Amino acid sequence: MAKKGARQSFYLECSVCKSRNYVTSKNTLQTKEKLALDKYCKKCRKATSHSETKIK
């Protein structure tokens, strides 16, 4: 049976305009480094790099 609390939720923040567009989660036991993906930003209206940011 899996342990509870292994997944952590966080925002993906645009590196250009700093808007928080996406909410996602990852398994913190297997993935230690920060996530960085190319995603579409509605404010910039183009695909930009989005990095992991904590949910406050």
Buried (B, 14 or more C-beta within 10 A) or exposed (E): EEEEEEEBEBBBBBEEEEBEBBEBEBEEEEEEEEEEEEBEBEEBEEEBBBBBBEEE
